[in-house]
Amino acid sequence: MSLKLVALLALALLLTCLALLNFSLGFLLGVTLVPPAAAVRPGGNRLPLAILLVLTTPGVTLFLAVLLERELLEAPAGLGEAWQRFLGALGQGLLQEHLHGAHLSPLLSLGAYPCWLLLWNVLFWK
Protein backbone atom coordinates (compact mmCIF):
# COMPACT_ATOMS: atom_id res chain seq x y z
CA MET A 1 0.00 0.00 0.00
CA SER A 2 2.95 2.34 0.50
CA LEU A 3 3.81 1.92 -3.20
CA LYS A 4 0.26 2.96 -4.08
CA LEU A 5 0.68 5.99 -1.82
CA VAL A 6 3.86 6.96 -3.67
CA ALA A 7 2.11 6.51 -7.03
CA LEU A 8 -0.87 8.63 -5.97
CA LEU A 9 1.38 11.35 -4.54
CA ALA A 10 3.41 11.44 -7.76
CA LEU A 11 0.21 11.62 -9.80
CA ALA A 12 -1.15 14.42 -7.60
CA LEU A 13 2.11 16.36 -7.97
CA LEU A 14 2.06 15.86 -11.74
CA LEU A 15 -1.55 17.01 -12.09
CA THR A 16 -0.99 20.01 -9.83
CA CYS A 17 2.01 21.20 -11.83
CA LEU A 18 0.22 20.50 -15.09
CA ALA A 19 -2.85 22.44 -13.99
CA LEU A 20 -0.64 25.49 -13.48
CA LEU A 21 0.64 25.25 -17.05
CA ASN A 22 -2.44 24.03 -18.91
CA PHE A 23 -5.58 23.67 -16.84
CA SER A 24 -7.71 21.91 -19.47
CA LEU A 25 -5.05 19.27 -20.12
CA GLY A 26 -4.57 18.76 -16.38
CA PHE A 27 -8.31 18.38 -15.91
CA LEU A 28 -8.68 15.85 -18.73
CA LEU A 29 -5.74 13.80 -17.48
CA GLY A 30 -7.12 13.99 -13.95
CA VAL A 31 -10.50 12.71 -15.11
CA THR A 32 -8.90 9.80 -16.98
CA LEU A 33 -6.05 8.86 -14.62
CA VAL A 34 -7.37 9.36 -11.09
CA PRO A 35 -10.29 6.84 -11.04
CA PRO A 36 -8.14 3.89 -12.19
CA ALA A 37 -5.36 4.99 -9.85
CA ALA A 38 -7.77 4.98 -6.94
CA ALA A 39 -9.26 1.61 -7.96
CA VAL A 40 -5.96 -0.26 -8.30
CA ARG A 41 -5.13 -2.51 -5.34
CA PRO A 42 -2.86 -5.48 -4.87
CA GLY A 43 -4.51 -8.89 -5.02
CA GLY A 44 -8.07 -9.70 -6.00
CA ASN A 45 -9.33 -9.88 -9.56
CA ARG A 46 -6.59 -8.26 -11.63
CA LEU A 47 -7.90 -8.62 -15.19
CA PRO A 48 -10.56 -5.85 -15.14
CA LEU A 49 -8.17 -3.44 -13.44
CA ALA A 50 -5.40 -4.31 -15.91
CA ILE A 51 -7.76 -3.61 -18.82
CA LEU A 52 -8.76 -0.32 -17.18
CA LEU A 53 -5.10 0.67 -16.78
CA VAL A 54 -4.38 -0.12 -20.42
CA LEU A 55 -7.38 1.92 -21.57
CA THR A 56 -6.33 4.93 -19.52
CA THR A 57 -2.75 5.30 -20.74
CA PRO A 58 -2.22 8.71 -22.34
CA GLY A 59 -1.59 7.12 -25.75
CA VAL A 60 -4.80 5.08 -25.75
CA THR A 61 -6.70 8.07 -24.35
CA LEU A 62 -5.47 10.20 -27.25
CA PHE A 63 -6.44 7.52 -29.76
CA LEU A 64 -9.93 7.23 -28.26
CA ALA A 65 -10.23 11.03 -28.27
CA VAL A 66 -9.44 11.04 -32.00
CA LEU A 67 -12.18 8.45 -32.59
CA LEU A 68 -14.63 10.43 -30.43
CA GLU A 69 -13.81 13.69 -32.19
CA ARG A 70 -14.57 12.18 -35.59
CA GLU A 71 -17.78 10.66 -34.23
CA LEU A 72 -18.93 14.02 -32.84
CA LEU A 73 -18.24 15.66 -36.20
CA GLU A 74 -20.58 13.04 -37.69
CA ALA A 75 -17.82 11.78 -39.95
CA PRO A 76 -16.89 8.45 -38.36
CA ALA A 77 -13.34 7.36 -39.01
CA GLY A 78 -12.19 3.84 -39.59
CA LEU A 79 -9.33 2.44 -37.57
CA GLY A 80 -6.82 3.21 -40.32
CA GLU A 81 -7.82 6.86 -40.56
CA ALA A 82 -7.96 7.17 -36.76
CA TRP A 83 -4.45 5.69 -36.54
CA GLN A 84 -3.18 8.23 -39.10
CA ARG A 85 -4.79 11.09 -37.16
CA PHE A 86 -3.28 9.74 -33.93
CA LEU A 87 0.19 9.67 -35.49
CA GLY A 88 -0.42 13.18 -36.86
CA ALA A 89 -1.29 14.44 -33.38
CA LEU A 90 1.90 12.90 -31.99
CA GLY A 91 3.89 14.42 -34.83
CA GLN A 92 2.38 17.85 -34.19
CA GLY A 93 3.37 17.60 -30.54
CA LEU A 94 6.95 16.72 -31.48
CA LEU A 95 7.04 19.50 -34.06
CA GLN A 96 5.83 22.08 -31.55
CA GLU A 97 8.41 20.88 -29.05
CA HIS A 98 11.20 21.12 -31.60
CA LEU A 99 10.26 24.37 -33.35
CA HIS A 100 8.66 26.39 -30.58
CA GLY A 101 10.29 24.94 -27.49
CA ALA A 102 6.96 23.75 -26.07
CA HIS A 103 8.33 21.28 -23.54
CA LEU A 104 4.97 20.27 -22.10
CA SER A 105 4.65 16.94 -23.94
CA PRO A 106 8.05 15.52 -22.95
CA LEU A 107 7.61 16.68 -19.36
CA LEU A 108 4.14 15.15 -19.27
CA SER A 109 5.55 11.86 -20.52
CA LEU A 110 8.32 11.96 -17.93
CA GLY A 111 5.69 12.31 -15.21
CA ALA A 112 2.69 10.29 -16.39
CA TYR A 113 4.36 7.06 -17.45
CA PRO A 114 6.29 6.49 -14.20
CA CYS A 115 3.02 6.94 -12.28
CA TRP A 116 1.35 4.46 -14.62
CA LEU A 117 4.19 1.96 -14.18
CA LEU A 118 3.99 2.30 -10.39
CA LEU A 119 0.29 1.49 -10.60
CA TRP A 120 1.13 -1.64 -12.64
CA ASN A 121 3.55 -2.65 -9.91
CA VAL A 122 0.84 -2.16 -7.29
CA LEU A 123 -1.62 -4.22 -9.32
CA PHE A 124 0.69 -7.19 -9.83
CA TRP A 125 2.40 -7.11 -6.44
CA LYS A 126 2.80 -10.59 -4.96
LINJOWO-V484235 format. One line per field, one symbol per residue. ss: DSSP state (H for helix, E for strand, L for the rest). phi: phi as a letter, one per 20 degrees, with the letter a starting at -180 (. if undefined). psi: psi as a letter, one per 40 degrees, with the letter a starting at -180 (. if undefined). A space follows every 50 residues. Layout:
ss=???
phi=???
psi=???
This chain:
ss=LHHHHHHHHHHHHHHHHHHHHLHHHHHHHHHHHHHHHHHLLLLLLLHHHH HHHHHLLHHHHHHHHHHHHHHHLLLLLLHHHHHHHHHHHHHHHHHHHHHH LLLHHHHHHHHHHHHHHHHHHHHLLL
phi=.fffffffffffffffffffebfffffffffeefgfffefbfmmeeffff fffffdfgffffffffffffffelcgdfffffffffffffffffffffed meefffffffdffffffffffffdfd
psi=dddddddddddddddddddddgdddddddddddddddddhiiaahddddd ddddeeidddddddddddddddefghiiddddddddddddddddddddde fgeddddddddddddddddddddfh.
